């Protein structure tokens, strides 16, 4: 990881791409029930975004570099897992 600023920028970028894809999917859906599911996913991804940014801003173990590296690695892993799960949910709605 280069620094916190770049990590937060990556989190924002990925979140923006997912929300844009979700909004595009919602605009193509005709069923109001499915549109509501997509909007719930958008709310969920926004909450995840806020939680990840907060975790980046407040790392555990500020004095121990190994704990800091592990903390940021966990943030990145959670970012990837959460967003891949979100795309799976959107894929199920789209099909």
Beta strands, then each sheet from edge to edge (+ up, - down):
end
